[in-house]
Amino acid sequence: MTSKSYKLETPKVDVDRILSLGVALMLMLIGIWASVSLLEWTINKKFSSINSVEPSQVTAQFREQQLACLAKNIYHEAGGEPFEGKVAVAQVTLNRVASGKFPGDVCKVVYQKNSFYEKTVCQFSWYCDRESAVKPLNKAVYEECMTVAKKVLLEDFRLPSLQHALYFHATNINPGWSREKIGVIGGHVFYR
C-alpha cells in the first residue's frame, strides 16, 4: 500500500472581489436608507401642512339660508354693479360677521335694525326701504348675485383692498362719516 499524501490546498480568496462586493452592498444599503428617509421626510412635510378638519355644525339648510340672505343683500345693494361691486358688498357683509361688532350670522347682519331716538335704522337701507318681503324681480341678476354669494361665502373669494371694510354708501350721497375711507368700487365708497 502506498500511501498518498493529500495536501489540502486552501482556495485562493479573491480579496478584491469580496471588498468590491462588500462596498457595493454597503452603498446599496445606504441608498435604500437615504431613499426611505427622503420618502418619510416628504410624506411628513406634505401631511404637516394639511389642517385637520373639525366636524362642522353647519347644516346644508343653514348654509342655503346664509346664501339666500347674502344673495338678496347683494341684489338690493349692488344688483346693477359689475362683478367687483357685487363682491365688495358681499365682502363687507362677511367682514361684519367676522368683526365681533355685528351679529355673527349672515342673515342677522343683513336684517339688523337699530333704534335711535325712536327711529329705526337698518344696516342695509333696502331692508328698511322695501322690507324683506320684496322678492328679486330680475331673475338673471339675482342668479348672478347668488353666484357671487357662493364665491365669497363658500370659496373665500375676496378683494384684498377691502379686507377691513365694514361700511359703504353710494357715491351719490355724503353721510359725513369720519371713518377711514378705503376706496371706491363701482357706485359705492368703502370704509374701515
Secondary structure, 3 states (H helix, E strand, C coil): CCCCCCCCCCCCCCHHHHHHHHHHHHHHHHHHHHHHHHHHHHHHHHHHCCCCCCCCCCCHHHHHHHHHHHHHHHHHHHCCCCHHHHHHHHHHHHHHHHHCCCCCCHHHHHCCEEEECCEEEECCHHHHHHCCCCCCCCHHHHHHHHHHHHHHHCCCCCCHHHCCCCEEEECCCCCCCCCCEEEEECCEEEEC
